[in-house]
Each structure stands twice: as C-alpha cells, then as structure tokens.
Amino acid sequence: MRSTSLSAKSELTSAPKTKPAISIQHLNHYFGEGELRKQALFDINLEIAAGEIVIMTGPSGSGKTTILTLAGGLRSAHEGSLNVLGQELCGASETQLVQARRKNGYIFQAHNLHRSLTALENVAMGLEVQGVSSKSERYDRATKILQQVGLEDRTNYYIDNLSGGQKQRVAIARALVSHPQLILADEPTAALDKKSGRDVVALMQKLAKEQGCTILMVTHDNRILDVADRIVYIEDGRLAAHPNPAEIA
C-alpha cells in the first residue's frame, strides 16, 4: 500500500504543467542601425498563461506596442527568447513570422479596416488570409460573429458609415472570427467615449472567454483595468513595479 501511494504521489508531482501562451525571457530589442541604433526593450521576462487576460500599461514610448508587435509576429525579435504559442520568434524568418501571424487576432488602435469594403467583407477577409477558401463559409462565419458583436443590422454598411464604436466592433469581429488562440489589442478604446470603450472591452472579454483564447492588451485607459486577470507595467523599455491606477494617464 505504501509503495502504491508513493507511486501515485510521484505521478501527481511529475504531471506536466500547461505551457504558457507567451513566454518571454531576457528579451532585448533595438531600432535603427550603426550610430543611430537605440535599445527599445531591456531584459524583458514575462509569462502569460493560456486563457489569461493581461493588460500592459505605462507611459507613451515605454515599449508597450513594441512588445505587442513582436508577440504578434509583425517584426522579428533581436535577442533573448520570445516563444508565442509554442513558436520561437526571436530571429524568426519572414515565413515563420507569417505563420505566427495566422495564429493570432490583432486589433489595431486605428482599426486598419478597408474603407472600400463593407463590415461583412472586412471580417470575411480575416478568414481568407487564414486559408478558408469557400466564400459561402467565410460569409456565413462573418455574419455570425457580427451578430455576436451586435452589428447584425450593419453587415452591409461601408466603414465610413459606421461610428467609432461600431468600427472597433468590426475590428474585434475580424480578430475573433478565426477563433485564434491569442488576441493582441493595441489601445482598443483610444478613440472611444467612456461607454463605447467599456462596451467594446467587455465584449472582447466575453467572446475571448467563450472561445478560450488569451488576451494581451496595451492601454492607457485606466477605466478598463478591472477586466484584466493581471496588469503589467512597463517604463523606459523595462518591466517595472506597477503604480497606483490613479497615476496611470
């Protein structure tokens, strides 16, 4: 009996841990070349668990968006380790970065929606780049996600005919339509009033939880900090102790 108990205990203690969605170790990053080369990130160490909602905040120019774009595969990291969804992105090739981008949903501060397309077409395009070849399937899935974000009566509206909050909802729908494992959001409430901003973030939180994906969000908006499981503060390219929420601009 004793040996069986010890064996069972050993199996429990040696059970593998769930891998983090994002694992950053000793990450350094630079901009420019030669004498103009300037270090933007200094020895960043950070792990984000699968399913976790993390907000990254700090002063303008502190490196928040740089971390987000590196994690999103929009550029290759220089030194250290940046492992996102099991793929190492430090020193990654363009082909590897493209593969990484297909695994996440990116919500840009300025929407990055195509003005010549309708809301439905913008969202469906998010599936096209994921390799969904059937137009009927793309449009069906895009219609359903637009209904989920409350835009069922705006599917055929062009972007210029939508309000700021509606545009951001389209951007969220486009990011979530492919059911990504990771959502990266850069200042999603920057151009929105208090109610619209709150509604957009609450919607993003709800849909992401339903889909079981991880969220890393960059924001200056202290009105939405309570949606996070954890808040990470960065200043001058370094992770730092977090100030009181009232001190965050």
Backbone bond lengths (Angstrom), bond angles and torsions (degrees), N, CA, C in turn:
res aa  C-N    CA-C-N  psi(-1)  N-CA   C-N-CA  omega(-1)  CA-C   N-CA-C  phi
1 M - - - 1.454 - - 1.514 111.15 -
2 R 1.332 115.51 -40.74 1.458 120.03 -178.22 1.522 111.21 -62.78
3 S 1.369 116.07 -45.07 1.460 119.14 -178.16 1.508 111.54 -66.24
4 T 1.358 117.21 -35.85 1.461 120.73 177.90 1.511 110.56 -63.96
5 S 1.339 115.75 -42.45 1.457 120.95 -179.85 1.526 111.02 -63.04
6 L 1.349 115.70 -43.66 1.453 119.49 179.39 1.517 111.11 -65.03
7 S 1.337 116.28 -37.90 1.460 120.36 179.33 1.515 110.97 -64.12
8 A 1.344 115.37 -43.90 1.461 119.51 179.09 1.511 110.89 -62.56
9 K 1.348 115.68 -41.22 1.458 120.14 179.29 1.518 110.85 -63.92
10 S 1.330 116.78 -39.43 1.459 121.34 179.41 1.516 111.26 -62.91
11 E 1.363 115.50 -40.71 1.460 119.61 179.56 1.518 110.96 -64.23
12 L 1.340 115.44 -38.50 1.455 119.63 -179.95 1.522 111.38 -66.17
13 T 1.323 116.20 -45.65 1.459 119.46 -176.37 1.516 112.19 -71.16
14 S 1.338 117.45 -22.83 1.459 119.49 -178.81 1.524 113.15 -97.53
15 A 1.346 116.35 5.64 1.467 119.70 179.79 1.529 109.29 -61.07
16 P 1.331 116.81 136.41 1.456 119.69 -177.07 1.534 112.18 -66.39
17 K 1.320 116.08 141.10 1.454 121.20 177.09 1.525 109.81 -82.61
18 T 1.334 115.53 151.71 1.458 119.91 176.56 1.523 109.59 -66.73
19 K 1.314 116.30 131.24 1.452 119.73 -179.61 1.528 110.05 -69.00
20 P 1.336 117.66 140.69 1.468 119.83 177.50 1.523 110.99 -66.38
21 A 1.328 116.11 151.63 1.458 120.19 176.47 1.529 110.10 -67.90
22 I 1.340 115.64 -38.98 1.465 121.66 177.91 1.524 108.69 -131.10
23 S 1.323 116.51 128.21 1.463 121.61 175.97 1.527 108.54 -128.57
24 I 1.333 115.89 114.32 1.463 121.80 -178.61 1.524 108.44 -114.96
25 Q 1.326 116.55 126.91 1.465 120.80 -178.91 1.527 110.13 -133.32
26 H 1.329 114.70 121.33 1.465 122.86 174.76 1.542 111.38 49.41
27 L 1.316 115.19 46.95 1.462 120.49 -176.95 1.524 111.14 -82.91
28 N 1.335 115.54 126.44 1.462 122.86 171.84 1.526 108.26 -121.91
29 H 1.320 115.92 144.64 1.467 119.09 178.89 1.525 109.53 -144.30
30 Y 1.332 115.73 148.53 1.459 121.72 -173.86 1.532 110.09 -132.44
31 F 1.320 114.82 155.34 1.464 121.60 171.54 1.525 108.35 -123.62
32 G 1.328 115.82 145.93 1.457 120.65 178.38 1.513 112.39 86.16
33 E 1.326 114.85 174.16 1.466 122.12 -178.52 1.527 109.76 -130.87
34 G 1.328 115.39 157.12 1.460 121.24 173.98 1.522 112.48 57.98
35 E 1.340 115.44 -132.64 1.457 120.39 -177.66 1.532 112.09 -67.79
36 L 1.327 116.13 -19.72 1.462 120.66 -179.80 1.526 112.72 -88.63
37 R 1.328 116.04 -2.45 1.460 119.85 -177.86 1.524 110.75 -65.18
38 K 1.326 115.93 129.10 1.462 120.90 -177.38 1.520 109.34 -133.24
39 Q 1.318 114.69 132.59 1.461 118.81 -179.78 1.521 110.12 -78.73
40 A 1.355 115.31 130.21 1.460 121.02 -177.68 1.524 112.40 -104.53
41 L 1.343 117.18 -32.69 1.462 121.73 179.70 1.522 109.31 -126.28
42 F 1.336 115.86 139.22 1.464 121.50 -175.89 1.524 110.63 -125.00
43 D 1.327 117.01 110.30 1.457 123.39 170.34 1.537 112.59 46.81
44 I 1.323 115.81 55.72 1.462 121.14 179.74 1.527 109.83 -79.50
45 N 1.329 116.23 127.45 1.466 122.36 176.06 1.530 107.99 -128.19
46 L 1.328 115.89 119.18 1.469 119.16 -173.71 1.520 109.38 -159.15
47 E 1.332 116.76 136.90 1.456 121.70 172.84 1.524 108.71 -124.64
48 I 1.328 115.31 137.46 1.457 121.58 177.95 1.526 107.52 -123.89
49 A 1.319 115.86 121.65 1.455 120.78 -175.96 1.520 111.74 -73.53
50 A 1.308 116.59 153.28 1.457 121.54 175.44 1.524 109.19 -59.79
51 G 1.331 117.06 131.38 1.452 122.12 179.81 1.512 114.90 85.81
52 E 1.323 117.63 -2.67 1.467 121.56 -177.75 1.530 110.65 -83.51
53 I 1.326 116.20 146.23 1.465 122.43 173.38 1.520 107.35 -107.77
54 V 1.325 116.10 113.26 1.464 121.75 -176.98 1.523 109.14 -119.53
55 I 1.317 115.67 130.34 1.466 121.67 173.91 1.517 108.47 -103.67
56 M 1.327 115.76 132.34 1.457 122.09 175.91 1.529 107.73 -109.40
57 T 1.315 115.65 123.52 1.451 119.72 -177.34 1.524 110.05 -133.59
58 G 1.322 115.12 169.90 1.459 120.95 -177.36 1.515 109.81 150.73
59 P 1.348 118.20 174.71 1.466 121.70 -177.62 1.531 112.54 -62.57
60 S 1.312 115.96 160.57 1.462 120.78 174.12 1.524 109.72 -60.65
61 G 1.328 116.11 139.83 1.450 120.67 178.49 1.513 114.77 78.50
62 S 1.336 117.26 12.50 1.463 119.93 -176.02 1.524 113.55 -85.68
63 G 1.340 117.74 -12.09 1.465 120.68 178.48 1.512 114.45 114.49
64 K 1.327 117.31 4.42 1.470 120.82 -177.11 1.535 111.55 -61.05
65 T 1.312 115.63 -53.56 1.464 119.36 -177.75 1.522 111.20 -66.33
66 T 1.324 117.65 -31.97 1.468 120.57 176.49 1.519 110.46 -59.81
67 I 1.332 116.95 -46.02 1.466 120.42 178.06 1.520 110.49 -62.00
68 L 1.325 116.45 -41.43 1.457 120.60 -178.44 1.530 111.37 -63.93
69 T 1.325 116.41 -44.40 1.466 119.43 -178.84 1.528 111.55 -69.11
70 L 1.327 117.59 -33.21 1.465 120.64 175.82 1.522 110.31 -66.96
71 A 1.329 116.60 -44.47 1.470 120.46 179.39 1.527 111.11 -65.56
72 G 1.338 116.02 -29.40 1.456 120.03 -179.62 1.512 114.39 -84.77
73 G 1.327 117.19 -0.76 1.453 120.33 179.16 1.517 113.90 74.83
74 L 1.335 116.73 20.14 1.463 119.80 178.81 1.527 111.71 -80.94
75 R 1.322 116.14 -16.88 1.465 121.80 171.36 1.523 107.87 -154.61
76 S 1.328 116.23 161.40 1.460 120.54 -177.29 1.530 110.59 -90.27
77 A 1.340 115.88 133.50 1.466 120.61 177.45 1.528 110.13 -70.96
78 H 1.334 116.85 153.78 1.461 121.43 -172.68 1.515 114.39 -93.58
79 E 1.323 117.83 -54.85 1.468 120.90 -173.62 1.521 110.81 -134.37
80 G 1.341 115.31 145.14 1.453 120.46 179.87 1.507 110.26 100.72
81 S 1.325 115.88 -149.34 1.461 121.25 179.79 1.515 109.92 -135.08
82 L 1.325 115.43 133.88 1.463 122.14 174.99 1.516 106.82 -135.04
83 N 1.326 115.77 98.02 1.455 121.45 -177.64 1.523 109.00 -105.23
84 V 1.326 115.90 118.07 1.464 121.66 -177.30 1.526 108.98 -121.52
85 L 1.321 115.94 117.44 1.467 122.26 -179.58 1.528 111.16 53.92
86 G 1.331 114.95 39.83 1.450 120.86 176.37 1.512 115.85 83.42
87 Q 1.333 117.49 4.57 1.467 120.70 -179.21 1.526 110.25 -116.72
88 E 1.326 116.87 127.53 1.459 121.97 178.89 1.530 109.37 -78.07
89 L 1.347 115.39 124.90 1.463 120.09 -177.04 1.525 113.60 -107.29
90 C 1.317 117.84 -7.63 1.463 119.45 177.83 1.526 108.26 -72.95
91 G 1.311 116.80 119.39 1.457 122.16 -177.12 1.516 113.40 76.12
92 A 1.330 117.99 16.47 1.465 121.35 -177.00 1.521 111.73 -68.10
93 S 1.327 115.50 148.77 1.465 121.62 176.24 1.530 109.12 -78.45
94 E 1.319 117.05 168.45 1.462 121.31 179.36 1.530 110.17 -61.51
95 T 1.327 116.63 -39.38 1.469 120.10 178.38 1.524 110.79 -61.74
96 Q 1.320 116.87 -42.44 1.462 121.00 178.95 1.526 111.28 -66.83
97 L 1.327 117.00 -36.32 1.465 120.59 178.06 1.524 110.91 -66.46
98 V 1.323 117.05 -39.26 1.467 120.99 177.26 1.528 109.57 -61.77
99 Q 1.311 116.99 -43.71 1.464 121.34 178.04 1.526 111.02 -61.16
100 A 1.325 116.05 -40.08 1.463 120.52 179.52 1.523 110.96 -65.80
101 R 1.335 116.36 -41.27 1.466 120.62 -179.07 1.525 111.92 -62.41
102 R 1.309 117.07 -28.84 1.461 120.50 -179.06 1.524 112.71 -73.22
103 K 1.324 116.87 -12.58 1.460 120.52 -178.59 1.523 112.80 -93.01
104 N 1.328 117.91 -10.11 1.459 119.06 -175.69 1.522 112.15 -125.06
105 G 1.312 114.85 163.11 1.455 121.69 173.39 1.519 108.24 -110.69
106 Y 1.332 117.25 125.45 1.461 121.75 -175.20 1.530 108.93 -111.69
107 I 1.331 116.28 126.12 1.466 121.62 177.36 1.518 107.81 -110.29
108 F 1.320 116.08 111.47 1.460 121.95 -175.91 1.525 111.07 -84.40
109 Q 1.326 115.13 153.58 1.464 121.23 178.70 1.520 111.46 -60.02
110 A 1.334 117.03 -40.27 1.464 121.35 -176.87 1.525 111.97 -100.06
111 H 1.326 117.20 25.97 1.462 124.78 176.33 1.530 113.38 71.73
112 N 1.363 116.32 -49.74 1.472 121.07 -174.60 1.525 111.97 55.47
113 L 1.323 115.68 39.77 1.460 121.22 175.61 1.528 109.50 -91.77
114 H 1.320 116.09 151.90 1.471 120.44 -179.83 1.526 109.49 -86.72
115 R 1.315 116.05 118.23 1.463 121.50 -176.24 1.526 112.64 -66.70
116 S 1.332 116.59 -24.53 1.464 120.04 -179.08 1.523 112.92 -81.89
117 L 1.344 116.83 -2.74 1.464 121.31 -178.72 1.529 110.41 -114.86
118 T 1.320 115.73 155.26 1.459 120.29 174.97 1.523 109.89 -76.83
119 A 1.327 115.64 171.54 1.461 119.93 176.20 1.528 110.40 -57.34
120 L 1.331 116.51 -44.36 1.468 121.22 179.76 1.523 111.23 -61.28
121 E 1.318 117.00 -44.31 1.463 121.12 -178.36 1.529 111.46 -67.31
122 N 1.335 116.84 -37.08 1.467 119.81 177.39 1.521 111.15 -62.02
123 V 1.323 116.66 -44.17 1.462 120.39 -178.57 1.524 110.56 -70.21
124 A 1.333 116.47 -42.17 1.464 120.33 179.55 1.521 111.50 -61.81
125 M 1.331 116.89 -32.88 1.455 120.92 179.21 1.528 110.63 -62.82
126 G 1.339 117.02 -30.67 1.455 120.69 176.69 1.516 112.37 -61.85
127 L 1.321 116.66 -29.05 1.463 121.17 176.84 1.523 111.51 -83.06
128 E 1.319 115.77 -30.98 1.465 119.20 179.95 1.522 110.74 -62.31
129 V 1.339 116.64 -42.47 1.467 119.62 179.87 1.531 111.34 -70.54
130 Q 1.339 116.56 -17.07 1.463 120.59 176.59 1.523 111.44 -85.22
131 G 1.335 116.64 -3.66 1.457 119.87 176.93 1.513 115.33 94.93
132 V 1.339 117.88 10.62 1.468 120.45 175.98 1.523 107.59 -76.88
133 S 1.312 117.02 106.33 1.460 121.07 -169.61 1.521 113.54 -83.09
134 S 1.322 117.67 -26.11 1.461 121.01 -176.84 1.525 110.96 -77.74
135 K 1.317 116.56 118.10 1.465 120.76 -179.80 1.519 111.21 -62.89
136 S 1.329 116.90 -39.58 1.467 119.88 -179.16 1.525 110.91 -63.64
137 E 1.346 117.13 -38.95 1.462 120.29 178.23 1.522 110.77 -67.30
138 R 1.352 117.17 -42.75 1.466 120.35 178.76 1.518 110.98 -59.16
139 Y 1.328 116.80 -45.62 1.460 120.52 -176.70 1.533 111.43 -71.67
140 D 1.322 116.65 -34.05 1.459 119.82 178.12 1.519 110.70 -66.10
141 R 1.339 116.66 -46.09 1.465 120.47 -179.92 1.527 111.08 -68.46
142 A 1.330 117.08 -37.19 1.468 120.44 178.31 1.518 110.93 -65.53
143 T 1.318 117.24 -39.92 1.467 121.35 178.46 1.517 110.81 -62.37
144 K 1.331 116.72 -42.98 1.464 121.08 -177.97 1.527 111.66 -65.96
145 I 1.339 117.46 -41.99 1.466 118.97 -179.00 1.531 110.77 -71.03
146 L 1.327 117.76 -32.79 1.469 120.26 176.26 1.526 110.64 -67.14
147 Q 1.314 116.74 -33.07 1.463 119.98 174.22 1.524 110.15 -65.11
148 Q 1.326 116.41 -39.50 1.461 121.05 -179.18 1.524 111.95 -65.36
149 V 1.335 117.03 -31.81 1.472 119.53 179.42 1.529 111.88 -92.25
150 G 1.330 116.46 9.61 1.461 120.72 174.32 1.509 115.38 80.43
151 L 1.323 117.34 24.82 1.466 120.60 -178.41 1.535 112.04 -117.65
152 E 1.317 116.47 29.87 1.466 118.88 -178.42 1.532 112.76 -61.79
153 D 1.340 116.53 -25.25 1.471 119.52 179.06 1.526 112.27 -95.97
154 R 1.343 116.92 10.13 1.473 120.46 -179.95 1.534 111.82 -126.02
155 T 1.315 117.54 13.49 1.468 119.89 -174.21 1.522 113.25 -60.36
156 N 1.324 117.19 -34.18 1.462 120.14 -176.80 1.525 113.01 -102.12
157 Y 1.336 116.90 16.01 1.462 121.41 176.31 1.530 109.49 -84.86
158 Y 1.330 114.93 140.66 1.461 118.86 173.02 1.529 108.90 -77.21
159 I 1.321 115.64 156.68 1.466 121.57 -171.15 1.522 112.76 -58.45
160 D 1.333 116.96 -38.55 1.469 119.58 -178.80 1.524 112.70 -66.22
161 N 1.314 116.79 -14.06 1.462 120.42 -179.63 1.524 112.56 -98.81
162 L 1.329 116.29 12.34 1.462 121.54 178.30 1.523 110.70 -110.82
163 S 1.319 116.56 152.22 1.470 121.06 175.76 1.521 109.39 -75.30
164 G 1.337 115.74 171.09 1.459 120.12 179.24 1.520 112.16 -59.18
165 G 1.335 116.21 -43.51 1.457 119.91 179.43 1.513 112.27 -65.78
166 Q 1.335 116.69 -37.22 1.463 120.78 178.62 1.525 111.21 -68.15
167 K 1.331 116.95 -38.72 1.464 120.16 176.63 1.527 110.88 -61.61
168 Q 1.322 115.77 -41.56 1.462 118.78 -179.69 1.520 111.04 -67.54
169 R 1.328 116.89 -32.55 1.468 120.46 175.58 1.526 111.08 -66.43
170 V 1.322 116.33 -37.60 1.466 119.92 175.76 1.528 109.49 -63.33
171 A 1.338 116.15 -42.50 1.467 120.75 179.40 1.532 110.70 -62.54
172 I 1.327 116.95 -39.72 1.467 120.78 177.29 1.518 110.26 -65.45
173 A 1.334 116.42 -43.68 1.465 120.65 178.86 1.523 110.48 -60.16
174 R 1.322 116.65 -42.98 1.465 120.47 179.83 1.531 110.79 -63.03
175 A 1.337 116.66 -38.58 1.463 120.66 -179.07 1.518 112.03 -70.43
176 L 1.329 117.24 -32.98 1.455 121.26 -173.22 1.521 114.39 -95.85
177 V 1.327 117.68 -14.14 1.465 120.54 -171.47 1.524 112.96 -61.81
178 S 1.331 117.62 -29.04 1.464 120.72 -178.61 1.529 112.45 -89.83
179 H 1.347 116.55 6.18 1.473 122.48 -177.96 1.529 111.33 53.14
180 P 1.335 117.18 57.59 1.465 120.06 -179.11 1.520 111.56 -70.59
181 Q 1.325 115.40 159.79 1.462 120.33 176.94 1.533 111.28 -81.41
182 L 1.319 116.74 -17.55 1.465 121.66 -174.62 1.519 110.26 -139.99
183 I 1.334 116.15 132.06 1.465 122.30 173.33 1.521 108.29 -112.52
184 L 1.331 116.54 127.96 1.459 123.32 176.85 1.528 107.58 -116.50
185 A 1.320 116.57 120.49 1.468 120.84 -174.46 1.521 110.19 -124.22
186 D 1.336 116.13 124.42 1.460 122.08 -178.46 1.521 109.79 -106.60
187 E 1.335 116.50 105.07 1.463 123.16 178.77 1.535 111.76 49.16
188 P 1.333 118.68 57.28 1.460 120.26 -174.79 1.521 114.81 -66.82
189 T 1.344 118.36 -15.32 1.467 120.33 -179.19 1.524 112.48 -110.88
190 A 1.325 118.07 9.84 1.470 121.27 -171.20 1.527 113.33 -58.05
191 A 1.329 117.53 -38.77 1.466 120.46 -175.04 1.523 112.55 -101.83
192 L 1.323 117.32 14.75 1.459 120.80 -173.46 1.526 111.60 -113.07
193 D 1.349 115.16 151.77 1.453 118.92 174.08 1.527 109.41 -74.48
194 K 1.325 115.76 175.10 1.461 120.60 -172.49 1.518 112.24 -56.91
195 K 1.348 117.91 -49.24 1.462 120.39 -176.80 1.525 111.35 -67.50
196 S 1.340 117.07 -45.96 1.465 119.84 -179.29 1.523 110.92 -62.50
197 G 1.348 115.98 -42.06 1.455 120.09 179.03 1.510 111.93 -61.89
198 R 1.319 115.67 -43.53 1.463 120.15 179.60 1.527 111.06 -64.11
199 D 1.329 115.47 -43.76 1.466 120.37 -179.81 1.527 111.20 -61.76
200 V 1.337 116.25 -42.99 1.465 121.16 -177.83 1.526 110.85 -63.47
201 V 1.329 116.92 -45.54 1.467 120.47 -178.22 1.526 110.98 -69.25
202 A 1.325 117.08 -39.53 1.466 120.13 177.97 1.532 110.27 -62.99
203 L 1.320 116.27 -38.32 1.459 121.25 177.86 1.523 110.94 -65.40
204 M 1.324 116.04 -45.40 1.457 120.91 178.79 1.530 110.31 -60.78
205 Q 1.326 116.70 -42.91 1.459 121.71 179.05 1.533 110.72 -62.52
206 K 1.319 116.85 -45.20 1.470 121.60 -177.95 1.529 111.38 -63.53
207 L 1.333 116.63 -49.29 1.455 120.11 -176.63 1.526 111.27 -67.92
208 A 1.335 116.60 -38.33 1.456 120.08 179.95 1.528 110.88 -65.45
209 K 1.333 116.60 -40.56 1.462 120.20 177.67 1.529 110.50 -63.94
210 E 1.343 116.42 -40.64 1.458 120.16 179.07 1.525 111.24 -63.64
211 Q 1.322 116.22 -36.13 1.462 121.03 -178.75 1.531 112.57 -88.24
212 G 1.341 116.56 -8.19 1.460 120.59 177.40 1.509 114.26 70.96
213 C 1.330 117.96 32.33 1.466 119.08 -178.93 1.534 110.98 -105.07
214 T 1.312 114.57 164.69 1.459 123.55 -179.71 1.523 108.86 -91.11
215 I 1.338 116.94 145.59 1.463 121.28 177.75 1.527 109.69 -123.86
216 L 1.331 115.52 129.22 1.463 121.71 167.62 1.516 106.43 -120.01
217 M 1.330 116.06 116.74 1.457 121.55 -173.41 1.529 110.66 -122.32
218 V 1.318 116.30 130.25 1.460 122.41 173.72 1.518 108.27 -96.76
219 T 1.330 117.23 130.78 1.460 119.22 179.08 1.528 111.62 -156.25
220 H 1.337 114.38 154.27 1.463 122.06 167.80 1.530 109.98 -104.20
221 D 1.329 116.72 -2.79 1.461 122.38 -169.13 1.528 110.39 -85.32
222 N 1.331 116.36 103.19 1.468 119.30 -177.79 1.527 112.60 -75.47
223 R 1.345 117.12 -2.11 1.462 120.23 178.70 1.525 111.94 -79.30
224 I 1.337 117.51 -12.41 1.464 119.46 -174.66 1.532 112.46 -118.50
225 L 1.327 117.21 9.11 1.459 120.38 -175.39 1.528 112.85 -62.89
226 D 1.334 117.08 -24.91 1.466 119.92 -175.57 1.528 113.29 -72.14
227 V 1.333 118.66 -11.28 1.469 119.32 179.28 1.528 111.32 -78.06
228 A 1.329 117.10 -13.10 1.463 120.77 -173.86 1.524 112.07 -83.38
229 D 1.330 115.42 146.43 1.457 120.93 167.88 1.525 109.96 -74.89
230 R 1.335 114.91 -27.80 1.466 120.53 -177.39 1.527 108.84 -155.82
231 I 1.330 116.16 146.30 1.464 121.74 177.54 1.525 108.82 -116.77
232 V 1.332 115.48 130.47 1.465 122.11 179.06 1.521 107.79 -113.35
233 Y 1.316 116.30 130.50 1.462 121.58 -178.24 1.523 109.90 -109.23
234 I 1.322 115.88 133.22 1.466 120.71 178.83 1.519 109.51 -128.92
235 E 1.325 115.41 139.13 1.469 121.37 -179.33 1.521 108.87 -145.62
236 D 1.331 115.83 130.68 1.472 121.95 179.84 1.525 112.52 53.72
237 G 1.333 115.56 39.11 1.457 120.05 176.06 1.516 115.31 77.92
238 R 1.334 116.79 9.11 1.459 120.66 -178.80 1.522 110.59 -128.66
239 L 1.328 116.54 143.81 1.455 119.62 171.10 1.518 108.37 -66.28
240 A 1.320 116.53 137.68 1.460 120.70 -175.03 1.516 110.36 -138.59
241 A 1.330 115.84 168.96 1.446 121.02 175.11 1.525 108.32 -63.22
242 H 1.314 115.68 140.23 1.463 119.75 -175.97 1.525 110.46 -80.37
243 P 1.345 117.87 132.18 1.470 120.46 176.97 1.522 109.96 -78.49
244 N 1.311 115.96 176.66 1.458 120.31 174.92 1.519 109.12 -64.79
245 P 1.376 118.18 144.08 1.454 119.52 -179.83 1.514 114.37 -53.04
246 A 1.348 117.21 -32.14 1.452 120.37 -179.79 1.525 112.80 -64.99
247 E 1.348 116.56 -20.65 1.458 120.50 -178.44 1.521 112.43 -86.43
248 I 1.375 116.57 -10.13 1.454 119.70 -177.72 1.523 109.92 -84.03
249 A 1.320 116.49 122.33 1.467 120.02 -177.48 1.502 109.26 -77.09
